[in-house]
Amino acid sequence: MSARLTAEFQAGTYRIRSYGNGWAYEVEHVASGRTVWVQDDDAEALAFHCAYFHRPDLLADYF
């Protein structure tokens, strides 16, 4: 079974794809094309750390 894409949005220089209503996130640094995938507790921690993507500058910590 594959995860279902439920949202895609831009936050600063990052493109965020949410799967399963926040179960997992794929974060892409648009300029470099690099991606980070997190799921379960790590997905919740990422969203919380970045103020639910209202602070995209904090995403640099994951890259």
mmCIF file of the N, C-alpha and C atoms, coordinates in Angstrom:
data_MODEL
# 
_entry.id   MODEL 
# 
loop_
_atom_site.group_PDB 
_atom_site.id 
_atom_site.type_symbol 
_atom_site.label_atom_id 
_atom_site.label_alt_id 
_atom_site.label_comp_id 
_atom_site.label_asym_id 
_atom_site.label_entity_id 
_atom_site.label_seq_id 
_atom_site.pdbx_PDB_ins_code 
_atom_site.Cartn_x 
_atom_site.Cartn_y 
_atom_site.Cartn_z 
_atom_site.occupancy 
_atom_site.B_iso_or_equiv 
_atom_site.pdbx_formal_charge 
_atom_site.auth_seq_id 
_atom_site.auth_comp_id 
_atom_site.auth_asym_id 
_atom_site.auth_atom_id 
_atom_site.pdbx_PDB_model_num 
ATOM 1   N N  . MET A 1 1  ? 0.843  -1.178 0.000  1.00 0.00 ? 1  MET A N  1 
ATOM 2   C CA . MET A 1 1  ? 0.000  0.000  0.000  1.00 0.00 ? 1  MET A CA 1 
ATOM 3   C C  . MET A 1 1  ? 0.889  1.243  0.000  1.00 0.00 ? 1  MET A C  1 
ATOM 4   N N  . SER A 1 2  ? 0.560  2.188  -0.816 1.00 0.00 ? 2  SER A N  1 
ATOM 5   C CA . SER A 1 2  ? 1.340  3.433  -0.857 1.00 0.00 ? 2  SER A CA 1 
ATOM 6   C C  . SER A 1 2  ? 0.586  4.544  -0.140 1.00 0.00 ? 2  SER A C  1 
ATOM 7   N N  . ALA A 1 3  ? 1.353  5.496  0.347  1.00 0.00 ? 3  ALA A N  1 
ATOM 8   C CA . ALA A 1 3  ? 0.761  6.640  1.046  1.00 0.00 ? 3  ALA A CA 1 
ATOM 9   C C  . ALA A 1 3  ? 0.059  7.542  0.041  1.00 0.00 ? 3  ALA A C  1 
ATOM 10  N N  . ARG A 1 4  ? -1.004 8.135  0.453  1.00 0.00 ? 4  ARG A N  1 
ATOM 11  C CA . ARG A 1 4  ? -1.797 9.009  -0.410 1.00 0.00 ? 4  ARG A CA 1 
ATOM 12  C C  . ARG A 1 4  ? -1.408 10.469 -0.181 1.00 0.00 ? 4  ARG A C  1 
ATOM 13  N N  . LEU A 1 5  ? -1.052 11.152 -1.279 1.00 0.00 ? 5  LEU A N  1 
ATOM 14  C CA . LEU A 1 5  ? -0.740 12.579 -1.214 1.00 0.00 ? 5  LEU A CA 1 
ATOM 15  C C  . LEU A 1 5  ? -2.013 13.334 -0.862 1.00 0.00 ? 5  LEU A C  1 
ATOM 16  N N  . THR A 1 6  ? -1.953 14.101 0.236  1.00 0.00 ? 6  THR A N  1 
ATOM 17  C CA . THR A 1 6  ? -3.149 14.831 0.667  1.00 0.00 ? 6  THR A CA 1 
ATOM 18  C C  . THR A 1 6  ? -3.012 16.340 0.548  1.00 0.00 ? 6  THR A C  1 
ATOM 19  N N  . ALA A 1 7  ? -1.784 16.841 0.430  1.00 0.00 ? 7  ALA A N  1 
ATOM 20  C CA . ALA A 1 7  ? -1.582 18.291 0.270  1.00 0.00 ? 7  ALA A CA 1 
ATOM 21  C C  . ALA A 1 7  ? -0.195 18.541 -0.282 1.00 0.00 ? 7  ALA A C  1 
ATOM 22  N N  . GLU A 1 8  ? -0.081 19.618 -1.029 1.00 0.00 ? 8  GLU A N  1 
ATOM 23  C CA . GLU A 1 8  ? 1.218  20.060 -1.524 1.00 0.00 ? 8  GLU A CA 1 
ATOM 24  C C  . GLU A 1 8  ? 1.219  21.577 -1.483 1.00 0.00 ? 8  GLU A C  1 
ATOM 25  N N  . PHE A 1 9  ? 2.280  22.156 -0.899 1.00 0.00 ? 9  PHE A N  1 
ATOM 26  C CA . PHE A 1 9  ? 2.339  23.603 -0.785 1.00 0.00 ? 9  PHE A CA 1 
ATOM 27  C C  . PHE A 1 9  ? 3.779  24.062 -0.726 1.00 0.00 ? 9  PHE A C  1 
ATOM 28  N N  . GLN A 1 10 ? 3.968  25.336 -0.952 1.00 0.00 ? 10 GLN A N  1 
ATOM 29  C CA . GLN A 1 10 ? 5.285  25.967 -0.932 1.00 0.00 ? 10 GLN A CA 1 
ATOM 30  C C  . GLN A 1 10 ? 5.438  26.709 0.395  1.00 0.00 ? 10 GLN A C  1 
ATOM 31  N N  . ALA A 1 11 ? 6.605  26.591 0.999  1.00 0.00 ? 11 ALA A N  1 
ATOM 32  C CA . ALA A 1 11 ? 6.937  27.326 2.221  1.00 0.00 ? 11 ALA A CA 1 
ATOM 33  C C  . ALA A 1 11 ? 8.348  27.877 2.031  1.00 0.00 ? 11 ALA A C  1 
ATOM 34  N N  . GLY A 1 12 ? 8.438  29.123 1.680  1.00 0.00 ? 12 GLY A N  1 
ATOM 35  C CA . GLY A 1 12 ? 9.743  29.709 1.402  1.00 0.00 ? 12 GLY A CA 1 
ATOM 36  C C  . GLY A 1 12 ? 10.369 29.024 0.199  1.00 0.00 ? 12 GLY A C  1 
ATOM 37  N N  . THR A 1 13 ? 11.590 28.533 0.358  1.00 0.00 ? 13 THR A N  1 
ATOM 38  C CA . THR A 1 13 ? 12.286 27.856 -0.740 1.00 0.00 ? 13 THR A CA 1 
ATOM 39  C C  . THR A 1 13 ? 12.061 26.345 -0.714 1.00 0.00 ? 13 THR A C  1 
ATOM 40  N N  . TYR A 1 14 ? 11.051 25.903 0.016  1.00 0.00 ? 14 TYR A N  1 
ATOM 41  C CA . TYR A 1 14 ? 10.768 24.477 0.159  1.00 0.00 ? 14 TYR A CA 1 
ATOM 42  C C  . TYR A 1 14 ? 9.387  24.142 -0.387 1.00 0.00 ? 14 TYR A C  1 
ATOM 43  N N  . ARG A 1 15 ? 9.283  22.959 -0.964 1.00 0.00 ? 15 ARG A N  1 
ATOM 44  C CA . ARG A 1 15 ? 7.990  22.413 -1.388 1.00 0.00 ? 15 ARG A CA 1 
ATOM 45  C C  . ARG A 1 15 ? 7.688  21.258 -0.449 1.00 0.00 ? 15 ARG A C  1 
ATOM 46  N N  . ILE A 1 16 ? 6.541  21.300 0.186  1.00 0.00 ? 16 ILE A N  1 
ATOM 47  C CA . ILE A 1 16 ? 6.154  20.279 1.158  1.00 0.00 ? 16 ILE A CA 1 
ATOM 48  C C  . ILE A 1 16 ? 5.003  19.473 0.582  1.00 0.00 ? 16 ILE A C  1 
ATOM 49  N N  . ARG A 1 17 ? 5.150  18.160 0.648  1.00 0.00 ? 17 ARG A N  1 
ATOM 50  C CA . ARG A 1 17 ? 4.079  17.249 0.257  1.00 0.00 ? 17 ARG A CA 1 
ATOM 51  C C  . ARG A 1 17 ? 3.682  16.471 1.510  1.00 0.00 ? 17 ARG A C  1 
ATOM 52  N N  . SER A 1 18 ? 2.417  16.537 1.836  1.00 0.00 ? 18 SER A N  1 
ATOM 53  C CA . SER A 1 18 ? 1.895  15.841 3.003  1.00 0.00 ? 18 SER A CA 1 
ATOM 54  C C  . SER A 1 18 ? 1.182  14.579 2.544  1.00 0.00 ? 18 SER A C  1 
ATOM 55  N N  . TYR A 1 19 ? 1.429  13.502 3.238  1.00 0.00 ? 19 TYR A N  1 
ATOM 56  C CA . TYR A 1 19 ? 0.800  12.218 2.932  1.00 0.00 ? 19 TYR A CA 1 
ATOM 57  C C  . TYR A 1 19 ? -0.016 11.773 4.134  1.00 0.00 ? 19 TYR A C  1 
ATOM 58  N N  . GLY A 1 20 ? -1.189 11.228 3.852  1.00 0.00 ? 20 GLY A N  1 
ATOM 59  C CA . GLY A 1 20 ? -2.026 10.705 4.931  1.00 0.00 ? 20 GLY A CA 1 
ATOM 60  C C  . GLY A 1 20 ? -2.358 11.742 5.983  1.00 0.00 ? 20 GLY A C  1 
ATOM 61  N N  . ASN A 1 21 ? -2.667 12.973 5.555  1.00 0.00 ? 21 ASN A N  1 
ATOM 62  C CA . ASN A 1 21 ? -3.026 14.064 6.470  1.00 0.00 ? 21 ASN A CA 1 
ATOM 63  C C  . ASN A 1 21 ? -1.998 14.282 7.570  1.00 0.00 ? 21 ASN A C  1 
ATOM 64  N N  . GLY A 1 22 ? -0.720 14.299 7.179  1.00 0.00 ? 22 GLY A N  1 
ATOM 65  C CA . GLY A 1 22 ? 0.342  14.586 8.136  1.00 0.00 ? 22 GLY A CA 1 
ATOM 66  C C  . GLY A 1 22 ? 1.042  13.357 8.686  1.00 0.00 ? 22 GLY A C  1 
ATOM 67  N N  . TRP A 1 23 ? 0.679  12.175 8.218  1.00 0.00 ? 23 TRP A N  1 
ATOM 68  C CA . TRP A 1 23 ? 1.363  10.959 8.653  1.00 0.00 ? 23 TRP A CA 1 
ATOM 69  C C  . TRP A 1 23 ? 2.818  10.997 8.205  1.00 0.00 ? 23 TRP A C  1 
ATOM 70  N N  . ALA A 1 24 ? 3.057  11.578 7.016  1.00 0.00 ? 24 ALA A N  1 
ATOM 71  C CA . ALA A 1 24 ? 4.417  11.681 6.488  1.00 0.00 ? 24 ALA A CA 1 
ATOM 72  C C  . ALA A 1 24 ? 4.546  12.969 5.689  1.00 0.00 ? 24 ALA A C  1 
ATOM 73  N N  . TYR A 1 25 ? 5.783  13.456 5.594  1.00 0.00 ? 25 TYR A N  1 
ATOM 74  C CA . TYR A 1 25 ? 6.070  14.647 4.790  1.00 0.00 ? 25 TYR A CA 1 
ATOM 75  C C  . TYR A 1 25 ? 7.288  14.373 3.918  1.00 0.00 ? 25 TYR A C  1 
ATOM 76  N N  . GLU A 1 26 ? 7.218  14.857 2.701  1.00 0.00 ? 26 GLU A N  1 
ATOM 77  C CA . GLU A 1 26 ? 8.379  14.915 1.830  1.00 0.00 ? 26 GLU A CA 1 
ATOM 78  C C  . GLU A 1 26 ? 8.674  16.400 1.659  1.00 0.00 ? 26 GLU A C  1 
ATOM 79  N N  . VAL A 1 27 ? 9.865  16.811 2.045  1.00 0.00 ? 27 VAL A N  1 
ATOM 80  C CA . VAL A 1 27 ? 10.255 18.218 1.968  1.00 0.00 ? 27 VAL A CA 1 
ATOM 81  C C  . VAL A 1 27 ? 11.349 18.325 0.918  1.00 0.00 ? 27 VAL A C  1 
ATOM 82  N N  . GLU A 1 28 ? 11.125 19.170 -0.061 1.00 0.00 ? 28 GLU A N  1 
ATOM 83  C CA . GLU A 1 28 ? 12.095 19.362 -1.132 1.00 0.00 ? 28 GLU A CA 1 
ATOM 84  C C  . GLU A 1 28 ? 12.652 20.775 -1.074 1.00 0.00 ? 28 GLU A C  1 
ATOM 85  N N  . HIS A 1 29 ? 13.971 20.883 -1.068 1.00 0.00 ? 29 HIS A N  1 
ATOM 86  C CA . HIS A 1 29 ? 14.614 22.184 -1.208 1.00 0.00 ? 29 HIS A CA 1 
ATOM 87  C C  . HIS A 1 29 ? 14.643 22.454 -2.707 1.00 0.00 ? 29 HIS A C  1 
ATOM 88  N N  . VAL A 1 30 ? 13.798 23.368 -3.160 1.00 0.00 ? 30 VAL A N  1 
ATOM 89  C CA . VAL A 1 30 ? 13.548 23.561 -4.586 1.00 0.00 ? 30 VAL A CA 1 
ATOM 90  C C  . VAL A 1 30 ? 14.820 23.904 -5.351 1.00 0.00 ? 30 VAL A C  1 
ATOM 91  N N  . ALA A 1 31 ? 15.659 24.756 -4.813 1.00 0.00 ? 31 ALA A N  1 
ATOM 92  C CA . ALA A 1 31 ? 16.862 25.194 -5.529 1.00 0.00 ? 31 ALA A CA 1 
ATOM 93  C C  . ALA A 1 31 ? 17.842 24.051 -5.786 1.00 0.00 ? 31 ALA A C  1 
ATOM 94  N N  . SER A 1 32 ? 17.964 23.131 -4.848 1.00 0.00 ? 32 SER A N  1 
ATOM 95  C CA . SER A 1 32 ? 18.938 22.046 -4.987 1.00 0.00 ? 32 SER A CA 1 
ATOM 96  C C  . SER A 1 32 ? 18.318 20.728 -5.439 1.00 0.00 ? 32 SER A C  1 
ATOM 97  N N  . GLY A 1 33 ? 17.006 20.599 -5.264 1.00 0.00 ? 33 GLY A N  1 
ATOM 98  C CA . GLY A 1 33 ? 16.342 19.344 -5.602 1.00 0.00 ? 33 GLY A CA 1 
ATOM 99  C C  . GLY A 1 33 ? 16.493 18.268 -4.543 1.00 0.00 ? 33 GLY A C  1 
ATOM 100 N N  . ARG A 1 34 ? 17.183 18.580 -3.456 1.00 0.00 ? 34 ARG A N  1 
ATOM 101 C CA . ARG A 1 34 ? 17.356 17.613 -2.357 1.00 0.00 ? 34 ARG A CA 1 
ATOM 102 C C  . ARG A 1 34 ? 16.036 17.438 -1.616 1.00 0.00 ? 34 ARG A C  1 
ATOM 103 N N  . THR A 1 35 ? 15.793 16.219 -1.127 1.00 0.00 ? 35 THR A N  1 
ATOM 104 C CA . THR A 1 35 ? 14.559 15.944 -0.396 1.00 0.00 ? 35 THR A CA 1 
ATOM 105 C C  . THR A 1 35 ? 14.857 15.252 0.924  1.00 0.00 ? 35 THR A C  1 
ATOM 106 N N  . VAL A 1 36 ? 13.917 15.427 1.843  1.00 0.00 ? 36 VAL A N  1 
ATOM 107 C CA . VAL A 1 36 ? 13.927 14.739 3.128  1.00 0.00 ? 36 VAL A CA 1 
ATOM 108 C C  . VAL A 1 36 ? 12.550 14.111 3.284  1.00 0.00 ? 36 VAL A C  1 
ATOM 109 N N  . TRP A 1 37 ? 12.514 12.858 3.738  1.00 0.00 ? 37 TRP A N  1 
ATOM 110 C CA . TRP A 1 37 ? 11.260 12.151 3.984  1.00 0.00 ? 37 TRP A CA 1 
ATOM 111 C C  . TRP A 1 37 ? 11.196 11.835 5.469  1.00 0.00 ? 37 TRP A C  1 
ATOM 112 N N  . VAL A 1 38 ? 10.091 12.168 6.108  1.00 0.00 ? 38 VAL A N  1 
ATOM 113 C CA . VAL A 1 38 ? 9.865  11.816 7.514  1.00 0.00 ? 38 VAL A CA 1 
ATOM 114 C C  . VAL A 1 38 ? 8.461  11.260 7.646  1.00 0.00 ? 38 VAL A C  1 
ATOM 115 N N  . GLN A 1 39 ? 8.287  10.372 8.603  1.00 0.00 ? 39 GLN A N  1 
ATOM 116 C CA . GLN A 1 39 ? 6.957  9.806  8.829  1.00 0.00 ? 39 GLN A CA 1 
ATOM 117 C C  . GLN A 1 39 ? 6.761  9.524  10.311 1.00 0.00 ? 39 GLN A C  1 
ATOM 118 N N  . ASP A 1 40 ? 5.524  9.248  10.663 1.00 0.00 ? 40 ASP A N  1 
ATOM 119 C CA . ASP A 1 40 ? 5.132  8.910  12.035 1.00 0.00 ? 40 ASP A CA 1 
ATOM 120 C C  . ASP A 1 40 ? 5.565  10.006 13.010 1.00 0.00 ? 40 ASP A C  1 
ATOM 121 N N  . ASP A 1 41 ? 6.224  9.652  14.100 1.00 0.00 ? 41 ASP A N  1 
ATOM 122 C CA . ASP A 1 41 ? 6.618  10.622 15.127 1.00 0.00 ? 41 ASP A CA 1 
ATOM 123 C C  . ASP A 1 41 ? 7.583  11.674 14.575 1.00 0.00 ? 41 ASP A C  1 
ATOM 124 N N  . ASP A 1 42 ? 8.423  11.273 13.633 1.00 0.00 ? 42 ASP A N  1 
ATOM 125 C CA . ASP A 1 42 ? 9.357  12.227 13.033 1.00 0.00 ? 42 ASP A CA 1 
ATOM 126 C C  . ASP A 1 42 ? 8.619  13.290 12.224 1.00 0.00 ? 42 ASP A C  1 
ATOM 127 N N  . ALA A 1 43 ? 7.526  12.913 11.583 1.00 0.00 ? 43 ALA A N  1 
ATOM 128 C CA . ALA A 1 43 ? 6.723  13.882 10.826 1.00 0.00 ? 43 ALA A CA 1 
ATOM 129 C C  . ALA A 1 43 ? 6.087  14.901 11.776 1.00 0.00 ? 43 ALA A C  1 
ATOM 130 N N  . GLU A 1 44 ? 5.571  14.421 12.882 1.00 0.00 ? 44 GLU A N  1 
ATOM 131 C CA . GLU A 1 44 ? 4.983  15.336 13.865 1.00 0.00 ? 44 GLU A CA 1 
ATOM 132 C C  . GLU A 1 44 ? 6.044  16.264 14.447 1.00 0.00 ? 44 GLU A C  1 
ATOM 133 N N  . ALA A 1 45 ? 7.231  15.726 14.734 1.00 0.00 ? 45 ALA A N  1 
ATOM 134 C CA . ALA A 1 45 ? 8.318  16.543 15.272 1.00 0.00 ? 45 ALA A CA 1 
ATOM 135 C C  . ALA A 1 45 ? 8.751  17.608 14.269 1.00 0.00 ? 45 ALA A C  1 
ATOM 136 N N  . LEU A 1 46 ? 8.853  17.247 13.001 1.00 0.00 ? 46 LEU A N  1 
ATOM 137 C CA . LEU A 1 46 ? 9.229  18.218 11.967 1.00 0.00 ? 46 LEU A CA 1 
ATOM 138 C C  . LEU A 1 46 ? 8.200  19.338 11.888 1.00 0.00 ? 46 LEU A C  1 
ATOM 139 N N  . ALA A 1 47 ? 6.944  18.985 11.815 1.00 0.00 ? 47 ALA A N  1 
ATOM 140 C CA . ALA A 1 47 ? 5.888  20.000 11.719 1.00 0.00 ? 47 ALA A CA 1 
ATOM 141 C C  . ALA A 1 47 ? 5.898  20.910 12.950 1.00 0.00 ? 47 ALA A C  1 
ATOM 142 N N  . PHE A 1 48 ? 6.042  20.337 14.128 1.00 0.00 ? 48 PHE A N  1 
ATOM 143 C CA . PHE A 1 48 ? 6.071  21.125 15.357 1.00 0.00 ? 48 PHE A CA 1 
ATOM 144 C C  . PHE A 1 48 ? 7.288  22.047 15.377 1.00 0.00 ? 48 PHE A C  1 
ATOM 145 N N  . HIS A 1 49 ? 8.463  21.500 15.032 1.00 0.00 ? 49 HIS A N  1 
ATOM 146 C CA . HIS A 1 49 ? 9.718  22.264 15.042 1.00 0.00 ? 49 HIS A CA 1 
ATOM 147 C C  . HIS A 1 49 ? 9.632  23.478 14.123 1.00 0.00 ? 49 HIS A C  1 
ATOM 148 N N  . CYS A 1 50 ? 8.939  23.335 13.012 1.00 0.00 ? 50 CYS A N  1 
ATOM 149 C CA . CYS A 1 50 ? 8.841  24.412 12.014 1.00 0.00 ? 50 CYS A CA 1 
ATOM 150 C C  . CYS A 1 50 ? 7.549  25.199 12.139 1.00 0.00 ? 50 CYS A C  1 
ATOM 151 N N  . ALA A 1 51 ? 6.942  25.131 13.322 1.00 0.00 ? 51 ALA A N  1 
ATOM 152 C CA . ALA A 1 51 ? 5.688  25.857 13.593 1.00 0.00 ? 51 ALA A CA 1 
ATOM 153 C C  . ALA A 1 51 ? 4.659  25.553 12.512 1.00 0.00 ? 51 ALA A C  1 
ATOM 154 N N  . TYR A 1 52 ? 4.528  24.256 12.222 1.00 0.00 ? 52 TYR A N  1 
ATOM 155 C CA . TYR A 1 52 ? 3.577  23.779 11.204 1.00 0.00 ? 52 TYR A CA 1 
ATOM 156 C C  . TYR A 1 52 ? 3.762  24.522 9.888  1.00 0.00 ? 52 TYR A C  1 
ATOM 157 N N  . PHE A 1 53 ? 5.069  24.647 9.525  1.00 0.00 ? 53 PHE A N  1 
ATOM 158 C CA . PHE A 1 53 ? 5.533  25.195 8.243  1.00 0.00 ? 53 PHE A CA 1 
ATOM 159 C C  . PHE A 1 53 ? 5.301  26.687 8.089  1.00 0.00 ? 53 PHE A C  1 
ATOM 160 N N  . HIS A 1 54 ? 5.019  27.367 9.197  1.00 0.00 ? 54 HIS A N  1 
ATOM 161 C CA . HIS A 1 54 ? 4.961  28.830 9.180  1.00 0.00 ? 54 HIS A CA 1 
ATOM 162 C C  . HIS A 1 54 ? 6.351  29.435 9.376  1.00 0.00 ? 54 HIS A C  1 
ATOM 163 N N  . ARG A 1 55 ? 7.324  28.599 9.716  1.00 0.00 ? 55 ARG A N  1 
ATOM 164 C CA . ARG A 1 55 ? 8.733  29.023 9.866  1.00 0.00 ? 55 ARG A CA 1 
ATOM 165 C C  . ARG A 1 55 ? 9.607  28.178 8.954  1.00 0.00 ? 55 ARG A C  1 
ATOM 166 N N  . PRO A 1 56 ? 9.498  28.359 7.642  1.00 0.00 ? 56 PRO A N  1 
ATOM 167 C CA . PRO A 1 56 ? 10.268 27.521 6.717  1.00 0.00 ? 56 PRO A CA 1 
ATOM 168 C C  . PRO A 1 56 ? 11.781 27.670 6.876  1.00 0.00 ? 56 PRO A C  1 
ATOM 169 N N  . ASP A 1 57 ? 12.248 28.779 7.455  1.00 0.00 ? 57 ASP A N  1 
ATOM 170 C CA . ASP A 1 57 ? 13.677 28.948 7.668  1.00 0.00 ? 57 ASP A CA 1 
ATOM 171 C C  . ASP A 1 57 ? 14.246 27.853 8.557  1.00 0.00 ? 57 ASP A C  1 
ATOM 172 N N  . LEU A 1 58 ? 13.419 27.288 9.429  1.00 0.00 ? 58 LEU A N  1 
ATOM 173 C CA . LEU A 1 58 ? 13.869 26.238 10.323 1.00 0.00 ? 58 LEU A CA 1 
ATOM 174 C C  . LEU A 1 58 ? 14.025 24.889 9.621  1.00 0.00 ? 58 LEU A C  1 
ATOM 175 N N  . LEU A 1 59 ? 13.477 24.764 8.420  1.00 0.00 ? 59 LEU A N  1 
ATOM 176 C CA . LEU A 1 59 ? 13.633 23.526 7.663  1.00 0.00 ? 59 LEU A CA 1 
ATOM 177 C C  . LEU A 1 59 ? 15.097 23.280 7.284  1.00 0.00 ? 59 LEU A C  1 
ATOM 178 N N  . ALA A 1 60 ? 15.898 24.326 7.222  1.00 0.00 ? 60 ALA A N  1 
ATOM 179 C CA . ALA A 1 60 ? 17.319 24.169 6.905  1.00 0.00 ? 60 ALA A CA 1 
ATOM 180 C C  . ALA A 1 60 ? 18.009 23.240 7.889  1.00 0.00 ? 60 ALA A C  1 
ATOM 181 N N  . ASP A 1 61 ? 17.504 23.145 9.123  1.00 0.00 ? 61 ASP A N  1 
ATOM 182 C CA . ASP A 1 61 ? 18.077 22.245 10.120 1.00 0.00 ? 61 ASP A CA 1 
ATOM 183 C C  . ASP A 1 61 ? 18.015 20.785 9.664  1.00 0.00 ? 61 ASP A C  1 
ATOM 184 N N  . TYR A 1 62 ? 17.079 20.456 8.809  1.00 0.00 ? 62 TYR A N  1 
ATOM 185 C CA . TYR A 1 62 ? 16.900 19.071 8.348  1.00 0.00 ? 62 TYR A CA 1 
ATOM 186 C C  . TYR A 1 62 ? 17.748 18.765 7.114  1.00 0.00 ? 62 TYR A C  1 
ATOM 187 N N  . PHE A 1 63 ? 18.358 19.799 6.567  1.00 0.00 ? 63 PHE A N  1 
ATOM 188 C CA . PHE A 1 63 ? 19.199 19.597 5.389  1.00 0.00 ? 63 PHE A CA 1 
ATOM 189 C C  . PHE A 1 63 ? 20.642 19.806 5.782  1.00 0.00 ? 63 PHE A C  1 
# 
